[in-house]
Amino acid sequence: MAKSLLDFMAPLAAQSSGLPIRKSLSLAQRLSPKEGEQILMLGYDEGRNSLAWQEKGIDLLILCQREREAARARKAGLRAVLAHAEYLWDRERFDGVILADPSYRLFEPGRAIAGILRALRPGGRVLLEIPLSGHLDSTERALAAAVSRLGFEGKIETVQYREAEEWRQLFRKEGARQEEAQVLYRHHVVSGPKLREWAEMILATRALLLDAGQRLRLLESLVELLASIVEREGSLTEEEVLLRLAARRDQEEAG
């Protein structure tokens, strides 16, 4: 049988612990992995928790969707591969799965969730913060206008944000035991001097099909449109709309 990219993982670790209940905790604090556990991280967290986890003796694998991101993780001494959650075919490898970067895309939600839960050991936990409809609404409208202005339709990835109930239903369909599902709102106030940095962050995962010249033109157009919002309103006030979902694979689902 052909080996998958995860066959180099260490032997099975100890049983997972329960999830803390306090909702003020970050995802990483809620996951609270222990020495010897195997954790799958979706997206690179730029070392915020991953480095400390590795030093603690946690067996960590990071899935990245961009080569530059994977290179940064490897340079920091972490194991990182280019892969999508939709192609997780391994069974019962991990004690926990965490979405470390909301920009890590679950392109086919049903398939991705099935793969994540299949990769968990019985009792394993998954923690996600998934962008919902209304996420970064003003920026998304400005980006759509910039793309239309330049005629780049079809050259830039569009995102269709889903509703919270759709995600909940997908997890229920796969037999996951949901321990938390709440909508979070995180406000950002972006001033004029920070607009370019903000626009570059937005385009990092959306303009992969553009060449350098096209990407620069789109960046300048997006910054101009965002600047008009700042001029009119004093700042760009954005809101992240996220579904925080904590679930567990039931012990009975083994086999």
ChimeraX commands (.cxc) that place a marker at each C-alpha (Angstrom):
marker #1 position 0.00,0.00,0.00 radius 0.5
marker #1 position 1.35,3.44,-0.92 radius 0.5
marker #1 position 2.41,5.59,2.00 radius 0.5
marker #1 position 0.95,9.03,2.56 radius 0.5
marker #1 position 2.88,12.14,3.51 radius 0.5
marker #1 position 1.89,11.50,7.14 radius 0.5
marker #1 position 3.43,8.03,7.44 radius 0.5
marker #1 position 6.58,9.48,8.96 radius 0.5
marker #1 position 4.68,10.47,12.11 radius 0.5
marker #1 position 5.76,9.12,15.52 radius 0.5
marker #1 position 4.05,6.18,17.28 radius 0.5
marker #1 position 0.66,6.65,18.91 radius 0.5
marker #1 position 0.65,9.01,21.86 radius 0.5
marker #1 position -1.26,9.08,25.13 radius 0.5
marker #1 position -5.00,9.71,25.39 radius 0.5
marker #1 position -6.12,13.29,24.88 radius 0.5
marker #1 position -7.32,15.52,27.69 radius 0.5
marker #1 position -10.57,17.42,27.98 radius 0.5
marker #1 position -11.11,20.88,26.59 radius 0.5
marker #1 position -11.14,23.86,28.96 radius 0.5
marker #1 position -14.58,25.44,29.05 radius 0.5
marker #1 position -13.76,29.15,29.55 radius 0.5
marker #1 position -14.68,30.89,26.33 radius 0.5
marker #1 position -12.16,33.70,26.91 radius 0.5
marker #1 position -9.32,31.31,26.14 radius 0.5
marker #1 position -7.64,31.36,22.76 radius 0.5
marker #1 position -7.88,28.31,20.51 radius 0.5
marker #1 position -4.32,27.32,21.42 radius 0.5
marker #1 position -5.09,27.59,25.15 radius 0.5
marker #1 position -8.25,25.57,24.68 radius 0.5
marker #1 position -6.40,22.83,22.82 radius 0.5
marker #1 position -3.76,22.71,25.58 radius 0.5
marker #1 position -1.74,19.82,24.05 radius 0.5
marker #1 position 0.41,17.65,26.29 radius 0.5
marker #1 position 3.87,16.16,25.81 radius 0.5
marker #1 position 3.79,13.22,23.42 radius 0.5
marker #1 position 0.55,14.22,21.73 radius 0.5
marker #1 position 0.37,14.56,17.96 radius 0.5
marker #1 position -1.18,17.80,16.76 radius 0.5
marker #1 position -2.07,18.84,13.22 radius 0.5
marker #1 position -1.95,22.60,12.65 radius 0.5
marker #1 position -3.78,24.05,9.64 radius 0.5
marker #1 position -1.86,27.12,8.56 radius 0.5
marker #1 position 1.33,28.42,10.16 radius 0.5
marker #1 position 0.93,30.52,13.32 radius 0.5
marker #1 position 4.30,32.26,12.76 radius 0.5
marker #1 position 5.69,30.49,15.81 radius 0.5
marker #1 position 3.27,31.99,18.34 radius 0.5
marker #1 position 2.40,28.62,19.88 radius 0.5
marker #1 position 4.06,26.09,17.58 radius 0.5
marker #1 position 7.62,26.69,18.80 radius 0.5
marker #1 position 6.68,26.39,22.46 radius 0.5
marker #1 position 4.67,23.25,21.72 radius 0.5
marker #1 position 7.60,21.64,19.94 radius 0.5
marker #1 position 9.93,22.49,22.84 radius 0.5
marker #1 position 7.37,20.95,25.18 radius 0.5
marker #1 position 7.66,17.62,23.33 radius 0.5
marker #1 position 4.49,17.83,21.27 radius 0.5
marker #1 position 4.67,16.09,17.89 radius 0.5
marker #1 position 3.51,18.84,15.56 radius 0.5
marker #1 position 2.84,18.82,11.82 radius 0.5
marker #1 position 1.84,22.00,9.99 radius 0.5
marker #1 position -0.17,21.99,6.75 radius 0.5
marker #1 position 0.49,25.06,4.62 radius 0.5
marker #1 position -1.20,26.23,1.42 radius 0.5
marker #1 position 1.61,28.56,0.30 radius 0.5
marker #1 position 5.24,27.60,-0.27 radius 0.5
marker #1 position 6.54,30.79,1.37 radius 0.5
marker #1 position 4.59,29.96,4.52 radius 0.5
marker #1 position 5.95,26.40,4.60 radius 0.5
marker #1 position 9.48,27.73,4.07 radius 0.5
marker #1 position 9.15,30.09,7.05 radius 0.5
marker #1 position 7.95,27.26,9.26 radius 0.5
marker #1 position 10.78,24.95,8.17 radius 0.5
marker #1 position 13.33,27.71,8.71 radius 0.5
marker #1 position 12.04,27.99,12.29 radius 0.5
marker #1 position 12.75,24.27,12.73 radius 0.5
marker #1 position 9.17,23.03,12.41 radius 0.5
marker #1 position 7.79,20.27,10.20 radius 0.5
marker #1 position 5.61,21.75,7.49 radius 0.5
marker #1 position 4.20,20.39,4.23 radius 0.5
marker #1 position 2.12,21.84,1.41 radius 0.5
marker #1 position -1.29,20.20,1.70 radius 0.5
marker #1 position -5.03,20.81,1.91 radius 0.5
marker #1 position -7.33,19.37,4.56 radius 0.5
marker #1 position -9.46,17.88,1.79 radius 0.5
marker #1 position -6.66,15.39,1.07 radius 0.5
marker #1 position -6.25,14.01,4.58 radius 0.5
marker #1 position -6.72,10.28,4.00 radius 0.5
marker #1 position -4.92,8.98,7.09 radius 0.5
marker #1 position -6.87,7.45,9.95 radius 0.5
marker #1 position -6.54,8.11,13.67 radius 0.5
marker #1 position -3.18,9.90,13.48 radius 0.5
marker #1 position -3.78,12.95,15.66 radius 0.5
marker #1 position -4.89,13.87,19.15 radius 0.5
marker #1 position -5.93,17.33,18.01 radius 0.5
marker #1 position -6.42,19.52,14.94 radius 0.5
marker #1 position -6.33,23.31,15.17 radius 0.5
marker #1 position -6.92,26.00,12.55 radius 0.5
marker #1 position -4.04,28.33,13.35 radius 0.5
marker #1 position -4.67,30.84,10.56 radius 0.5
marker #1 position -8.19,31.86,9.41 radius 0.5
marker #1 position -6.78,32.44,5.92 radius 0.5
marker #1 position -6.15,28.67,5.62 radius 0.5
marker #1 position -9.01,27.80,3.31 radius 0.5
marker #1 position -11.33,24.83,3.57 radius 0.5
marker #1 position -12.27,24.80,-0.11 radius 0.5
marker #1 position -14.67,21.83,0.09 radius 0.5
marker #1 position -16.09,22.02,3.63 radius 0.5
marker #1 position -17.78,18.61,3.71 radius 0.5
marker #1 position -14.73,16.78,2.38 radius 0.5
marker #1 position -12.34,18.75,4.60 radius 0.5
marker #1 position -14.34,18.07,7.76 radius 0.5
marker #1 position -14.63,14.38,6.92 radius 0.5
marker #1 position -10.86,14.21,6.43 radius 0.5
marker #1 position -10.11,16.07,9.66 radius 0.5
marker #1 position -12.37,13.84,11.75 radius 0.5
marker #1 position -11.06,10.70,10.06 radius 0.5
marker #1 position -7.51,11.77,10.93 radius 0.5
marker #1 position -8.40,12.18,14.61 radius 0.5
marker #1 position -8.09,9.37,17.11 radius 0.5
marker #1 position -11.22,8.47,19.04 radius 0.5
marker #1 position -11.71,11.24,21.59 radius 0.5
marker #1 position -9.50,13.60,19.55 radius 0.5
marker #1 position -10.53,17.25,19.41 radius 0.5
marker #1 position -10.74,19.84,16.67 radius 0.5
marker #1 position -10.81,23.61,17.15 radius 0.5
marker #1 position -11.59,25.99,14.30 radius 0.5
marker #1 position -12.33,29.66,13.84 radius 0.5
marker #1 position -13.97,29.89,10.41 radius 0.5
marker #1 position -14.83,33.16,8.60 radius 0.5
marker #1 position -18.58,33.60,8.09 radius 0.5
marker #1 position -20.80,35.68,5.85 radius 0.5
marker #1 position -20.14,39.37,6.56 radius 0.5
marker #1 position -16.43,38.80,7.28 radius 0.5
marker #1 position -14.36,41.95,6.50 radius 0.5
marker #1 position -17.31,43.29,4.53 radius 0.5
marker #1 position -15.98,46.75,3.59 radius 0.5
marker #1 position -12.63,45.36,2.46 radius 0.5
marker #1 position -14.32,42.64,0.42 radius 0.5
marker #1 position -16.48,45.22,-1.37 radius 0.5
marker #1 position -13.43,47.39,-2.08 radius 0.5
marker #1 position -11.54,44.38,-3.42 radius 0.5
marker #1 position -14.43,43.43,-5.70 radius 0.5
marker #1 position -14.51,46.99,-7.05 radius 0.5
marker #1 position -10.75,47.00,-7.65 radius 0.5
marker #1 position -10.91,43.66,-9.46 radius 0.5
marker #1 position -13.76,44.90,-11.65 radius 0.5
marker #1 position -11.99,48.19,-12.40 radius 0.5
marker #1 position -8.90,46.33,-13.66 radius 0.5
marker #1 position -10.78,43.55,-15.44 radius 0.5
marker #1 position -9.18,40.85,-13.31 radius 0.5
marker #1 position -12.32,38.77,-12.85 radius 0.5
marker #1 position -11.37,35.12,-13.08 radius 0.5
marker #1 position -7.77,35.91,-12.14 radius 0.5
marker #1 position -8.33,36.42,-8.46 radius 0.5
marker #1 position -9.83,33.98,-6.03 radius 0.5
marker #1 position -13.28,34.87,-4.80 radius 0.5
marker #1 position -14.47,33.70,-1.41 radius 0.5
marker #1 position -18.01,32.62,-0.67 radius 0.5
marker #1 position -18.36,32.84,3.10 radius 0.5
marker #1 position -20.84,30.35,4.51 radius 0.5
marker #1 position -23.35,30.71,7.32 radius 0.5
marker #1 position -22.69,29.33,10.81 radius 0.5
marker #1 position -25.55,26.82,10.68 radius 0.5
marker #1 position -24.13,25.24,7.52 radius 0.5
marker #1 position -20.85,24.51,9.30 radius 0.5
marker #1 position -22.68,23.14,12.34 radius 0.5
marker #1 position -24.72,20.82,10.15 radius 0.5
marker #1 position -21.63,19.54,8.36 radius 0.5
marker #1 position -20.02,18.58,11.68 radius 0.5
marker #1 position -23.23,16.93,12.87 radius 0.5
marker #1 position -23.45,14.98,9.61 radius 0.5
marker #1 position -19.96,13.57,10.19 radius 0.5
marker #1 position -20.90,12.46,13.71 radius 0.5
marker #1 position -18.73,14.93,15.61 radius 0.5
marker #1 position -19.71,15.83,19.16 radius 0.5
marker #1 position -19.84,19.63,19.26 radius 0.5
marker #1 position -18.69,21.19,22.51 radius 0.5
marker #1 position -18.90,24.81,21.45 radius 0.5
marker #1 position -20.21,26.73,18.45 radius 0.5
marker #1 position -20.38,30.49,18.86 radius 0.5
marker #1 position -20.09,33.46,16.52 radius 0.5
marker #1 position -17.28,35.88,17.37 radius 0.5
marker #1 position -16.92,39.49,16.25 radius 0.5
marker #1 position -13.47,41.03,16.27 radius 0.5
marker #1 position -13.16,44.71,15.40 radius 0.5
marker #1 position -10.20,46.27,13.60 radius 0.5
marker #1 position -9.62,49.98,13.13 radius 0.5
marker #1 position -7.18,50.53,10.25 radius 0.5
marker #1 position -5.76,54.03,9.94 radius 0.5
marker #1 position -4.38,55.60,6.76 radius 0.5
marker #1 position -0.71,54.66,7.35 radius 0.5
marker #1 position -1.68,51.01,7.84 radius 0.5
marker #1 position -3.84,50.66,4.73 radius 0.5
marker #1 position -1.11,49.32,2.46 radius 0.5
marker #1 position -0.07,46.69,5.00 radius 0.5
marker #1 position -3.75,45.71,5.41 radius 0.5
marker #1 position -4.28,45.47,1.64 radius 0.5
marker #1 position -1.13,43.35,1.21 radius 0.5
marker #1 position -2.38,40.95,3.87 radius 0.5
marker #1 position -5.73,40.60,2.10 radius 0.5
marker #1 position -4.12,39.96,-1.30 radius 0.5
marker #1 position -1.57,37.46,0.03 radius 0.5
marker #1 position -3.98,34.56,-0.47 radius 0.5
marker #1 position -6.18,36.01,-3.19 radius 0.5
marker #1 position -3.84,37.17,-5.96 radius 0.5
marker #1 position -1.79,34.04,-6.54 radius 0.5
marker #1 position -2.69,33.87,-10.26 radius 0.5
marker #1 position -1.51,37.41,-10.99 radius 0.5
marker #1 position 1.98,38.27,-12.19 radius 0.5
marker #1 position 4.03,40.83,-10.27 radius 0.5
marker #1 position 2.88,43.77,-12.39 radius 0.5
marker #1 position -0.79,42.86,-12.16 radius 0.5
marker #1 position -0.54,42.28,-8.46 radius 0.5
marker #1 position 1.02,45.72,-7.94 radius 0.5
marker #1 position -1.74,47.39,-9.97 radius 0.5
marker #1 position -4.40,45.60,-7.95 radius 0.5
marker #1 position -2.68,46.54,-4.69 radius 0.5
marker #1 position -2.55,50.22,-5.66 radius 0.5
marker #1 position -6.19,50.18,-6.72 radius 0.5
marker #1 position -7.31,48.48,-3.51 radius 0.5
marker #1 position -5.32,50.92,-1.36 radius 0.5
marker #1 position -6.90,53.84,-3.24 radius 0.5
marker #1 position -10.42,52.53,-2.64 radius 0.5
marker #1 position -9.74,51.83,1.01 radius 0.5
marker #1 position -8.23,55.31,1.38 radius 0.5
marker #1 position -11.48,56.81,0.12 radius 0.5
marker #1 position -13.27,55.05,3.00 radius 0.5
marker #1 position -10.75,56.46,5.48 radius 0.5
marker #1 position -11.15,59.94,3.99 radius 0.5
marker #1 position -14.91,59.71,4.29 radius 0.5
marker #1 position -15.17,58.04,7.69 radius 0.5
marker #1 position -11.86,58.83,9.40 radius 0.5
marker #1 position -10.68,55.21,9.48 radius 0.5
marker #1 position -11.44,51.79,8.05 radius 0.5
marker #1 position -13.45,49.99,10.72 radius 0.5
marker #1 position -13.57,46.31,9.90 radius 0.5
marker #1 position -15.16,43.36,11.59 radius 0.5
marker #1 position -14.01,39.77,11.51 radius 0.5
marker #1 position -17.03,37.46,11.72 radius 0.5
marker #1 position -15.90,34.02,12.84 radius 0.5
marker #1 position -17.50,30.79,13.96 radius 0.5
marker #1 position -15.53,29.28,16.83 radius 0.5
marker #1 position -16.24,25.59,16.73 radius 0.5
marker #1 position -14.86,23.04,19.18 radius 0.5
marker #1 position -15.75,19.41,18.54 radius 0.5
marker #1 position -14.56,15.95,19.38 radius 0.5
marker #1 position -14.53,12.62,17.62 radius 0.5
marker #1 position -16.57,10.21,19.71 radius 0.5
marker #1 position -14.83,7.23,21.24 radius 0.5
marker #1 position -17.50,5.02,19.64 radius 0.5
marker #1 position -16.45,6.14,16.16 radius 0.5
marker #1 position -13.27,4.05,16.24 radius 0.5
marker #1 position -12.71,1.45,13.53 radius 0.5
marker link #1:1,2 radius 0.2
marker link #1:2,3 radius 0.2
marker link #1:3,4 radius 0.2
marker link #1:4,5 radius 0.2
marker link #1:5,6 radius 0.2
marker link #1:6,7 radius 0.2
marker link #1:7,8 radius 0.2
marker link #1:8,9 radius 0.2
marker link #1:9,10 radius 0.2
marker link #1:10,11 radius 0.2
marker link #1:11,12 radius 0.2
marker link #1:12,13 radius 0.2
marker link #1:13,14 radius 0.2
marker link #1:14,15 radius 0.2
marker link #1:15,16 radius 0.2
marker link #1:16,17 radius 0.2
marker link #1:17,18 radius 0.2
marker link #1:18,19 radius 0.2
marker link #1:19,20 radius 0.2
marker link #1:20,21 radius 0.2
marker link #1:21,22 radius 0.2
marker link #1:22,23 radius 0.2
marker link #1:23,24 radius 0.2
marker link #1:24,25 radius 0.2
marker link #1:25,26 radius 0.2
marker link #1:26,27 radius 0.2
marker link #1:27,28 radius 0.2
marker link #1:28,29 radius 0.2
marker link #1:29,30 radius 0.2
marker link #1:30,31 radius 0.2
marker link #1:31,32 radius 0.2
marker link #1:32,33 radius 0.2
marker link #1:33,34 radius 0.2
marker link #1:34,35 radius 0.2
marker link #1:35,36 radius 0.2
marker link #1:36,37 radius 0.2
marker link #1:37,38 radius 0.2
marker link #1:38,39 radius 0.2
marker link #1:39,40 radius 0.2
marker link #1:40,41 radius 0.2
marker link #1:41,42 radius 0.2
marker link #1:42,43 radius 0.2
marker link #1:43,44 radius 0.2
marker link #1:44,45 radius 0.2
marker link #1:45,46 radius 0.2
marker link #1:46,47 radius 0.2
marker link #1:47,48 radius 0.2
marker link #1:48,49 radius 0.2
marker link #1:49,50 radius 0.2
marker link #1:50,51 radius 0.2
marker link #1:51,52 radius 0.2
marker link #1:52,53 radius 0.2
marker link #1:53,54 radius 0.2
marker link #1:54,55 radius 0.2
marker link #1:55,56 radius 0.2
marker link #1:56,57 radius 0.2
marker link #1:57,58 radius 0.2
marker link #1:58,59 radius 0.2
marker link #1:59,60 radius 0.2
marker link #1:60,61 radius 0.2
marker link #1:61,62 radius 0.2
marker link #1:62,63 radius 0.2
marker link #1:63,64 radius 0.2
marker link #1:64,65 radius 0.2
marker link #1:65,66 radius 0.2
marker link #1:66,67 radius 0.2
marker link #1:67,68 radius 0.2
marker link #1:68,69 radius 0.2
marker link #1:69,70 radius 0.2
marker link #1:70,71 radius 0.2
marker link #1:71,72 radius 0.2
marker link #1:72,73 radius 0.2
marker link #1:73,74 radius 0.2
marker link #1:74,75 radius 0.2
marker link #1:75,76 radius 0.2
marker link #1:76,77 radius 0.2
marker link #1:77,78 radius 0.2
marker link #1:78,79 radius 0.2
marker link #1:79,80 radius 0.2
marker link #1:80,81 radius 0.2
marker link #1:81,82 radius 0.2
marker link #1:82,83 radius 0.2
marker link #1:83,84 radius 0.2
marker link #1:84,85 radius 0.2
marker link #1:85,86 radius 0.2
marker link #1:86,87 radius 0.2
marker link #1:87,88 radius 0.2
marker link #1:88,89 radius 0.2
marker link #1:89,90 radius 0.2
marker link #1:90,91 radius 0.2
marker link #1:91,92 radius 0.2
marker link #1:92,93 radius 0.2
marker link #1:93,94 radius 0.2
marker link #1:94,95 radius 0.2
marker link #1:95,96 radius 0.2
marker link #1:96,97 radius 0.2
marker link #1:97,98 radius 0.2
marker link #1:98,99 radius 0.2
marker link #1:99,100 radius 0.2
marker link #1:100,101 radius 0.2
marker link #1:101,102 radius 0.2
marker link #1:102,103 radius 0.2
marker link #1:103,104 radius 0.2
marker link #1:104,105 radius 0.2
marker link #1:105,106 radius 0.2
marker link #1:106,107 radius 0.2
marker link #1:107,108 radius 0.2
marker link #1:108,109 radius 0.2
marker link #1:109,110 radius 0.2
marker link #1:110,111 radius 0.2
marker link #1:111,112 radius 0.2
marker link #1:112,113 radius 0.2
marker link #1:113,114 radius 0.2
marker link #1:114,115 radius 0.2
marker link #1:115,116 radius 0.2
marker link #1:116,117 radius 0.2
marker link #1:117,118 radius 0.2
marker link #1:118,119 radius 0.2
marker link #1:119,120 radius 0.2
marker link #1:120,121 radius 0.2
marker link #1:121,122 radius 0.2
marker link #1:122,123 radius 0.2
marker link #1:123,124 radius 0.2
marker link #1:124,125 radius 0.2
marker link #1:125,126 radius 0.2
marker link #1:126,127 radius 0.2
marker link #1:127,128 radius 0.2
marker link #1:128,129 radius 0.2
marker link #1:129,130 radius 0.2
marker link #1:130,131 radius 0.2
marker link #1:131,132 radius 0.2
marker link #1:132,133 radius 0.2
marker link #1:133,134 radius 0.2
marker link #1:134,135 radius 0.2
marker link #1:135,136 radius 0.2
marker link #1:136,137 radius 0.2
marker link #1:137,138 radius 0.2
marker link #1:138,139 radius 0.2
marker link #1:139,140 radius 0.2
marker link #1:140,141 radius 0.2
marker link #1:141,142 radius 0.2
marker link #1:142,143 radius 0.2
marker link #1:143,144 radius 0.2
marker link #1:144,145 radius 0.2
marker link #1:145,146 radius 0.2
marker link #1:146,147 radius 0.2
marker link #1:147,148 radius 0.2
marker link #1:148,149 radius 0.2
marker link #1:149,150 radius 0.2
marker link #1:150,151 radius 0.2
marker link #1:151,152 radius 0.2
marker link #1:152,153 radius 0.2
marker link #1:153,154 radius 0.2
marker link #1:154,155 radius 0.2
marker link #1:155,156 radius 0.2
marker link #1:156,157 radius 0.2
marker link #1:157,158 radius 0.2
marker link #1:158,159 radius 0.2
marker link #1:159,160 radius 0.2
marker link #1:160,161 radius 0.2
marker link #1:161,162 radius 0.2
marker link #1:162,163 radius 0.2
marker link #1:163,164 radius 0.2
marker link #1:164,165 radius 0.2
marker link #1:165,166 radius 0.2
marker link #1:166,167 radius 0.2
marker link #1:167,168 radius 0.2
marker link #1:168,169 radius 0.2
marker link #1:169,170 radius 0.2
marker link #1:170,171 radius 0.2
marker link #1:171,172 radius 0.2
marker link #1:172,173 radius 0.2
marker link #1:173,174 radius 0.2
marker link #1:174,175 radius 0.2
marker link #1:175,176 radius 0.2
marker link #1:176,177 radius 0.2
marker link #1:177,178 radius 0.2
marker link #1:178,179 radius 0.2
marker link #1:179,180 radius 0.2
marker link #1:180,181 radius 0.2
marker link #1:181,182 radius 0.2
marker link #1:182,183 radius 0.2
marker link #1:183,184 radius 0.2
marker link #1:184,185 radius 0.2
marker link #1:185,186 radius 0.2
marker link #1:186,187 radius 0.2
marker link #1:187,188 radius 0.2
marker link #1:188,189 radius 0.2
marker link #1:189,190 radius 0.2
marker link #1:190,191 radius 0.2
marker link #1:191,192 radius 0.2
marker link #1:192,193 radius 0.2
marker link #1:193,194 radius 0.2
marker link #1:194,195 radius 0.2
marker link #1:195,196 radius 0.2
marker link #1:196,197 radius 0.2
marker link #1:197,198 radius 0.2
marker link #1:198,199 radius 0.2
marker link #1:199,200 radius 0.2
marker link #1:200,201 radius 0.2
marker link #1:201,202 radius 0.2
marker link #1:202,203 radius 0.2
marker link #1:203,204 radius 0.2
marker link #1:204,205 radius 0.2
marker link #1:205,206 radius 0.2
marker link #1:206,207 radius 0.2
marker link #1:207,208 radius 0.2
marker link #1:208,209 radius 0.2
marker link #1:209,210 radius 0.2
marker link #1:210,211 radius 0.2
marker link #1:211,212 radius 0.2
marker link #1:212,213 radius 0.2
marker link #1:213,214 radius 0.2
marker link #1:214,215 radius 0.2
marker link #1:215,216 radius 0.2
marker link #1:216,217 radius 0.2
marker link #1:217,218 radius 0.2
marker link #1:218,219 radius 0.2
marker link #1:219,220 radius 0.2
marker link #1:220,221 radius 0.2
marker link #1:221,222 radius 0.2
marker link #1:222,223 radius 0.2
marker link #1:223,224 radius 0.2
marker link #1:224,225 radius 0.2
marker link #1:225,226 radius 0.2
marker link #1:226,227 radius 0.2
marker link #1:227,228 radius 0.2
marker link #1:228,229 radius 0.2
marker link #1:229,230 radius 0.2
marker link #1:230,231 radius 0.2
marker link #1:231,232 radius 0.2
marker link #1:232,233 radius 0.2
marker link #1:233,234 radius 0.2
marker link #1:234,235 radius 0.2
marker link #1:235,236 radius 0.2
marker link #1:236,237 radius 0.2
marker link #1:237,238 radius 0.2
marker link #1:238,239 radius 0.2
marker link #1:239,240 radius 0.2
marker link #1:240,241 radius 0.2
marker link #1:241,242 radius 0.2
marker link #1:242,243 radius 0.2
marker link #1:243,244 radius 0.2
marker link #1:244,245 radius 0.2
marker link #1:245,246 radius 0.2
marker link #1:246,247 radius 0.2
marker link #1:247,248 radius 0.2
marker link #1:248,249 radius 0.2
marker link #1:249,250 radius 0.2
marker link #1:250,251 radius 0.2
marker link #1:251,252 radius 0.2
marker link #1:252,253 radius 0.2
marker link #1:253,254 radius 0.2
marker link #1:254,255 radius 0.2
view
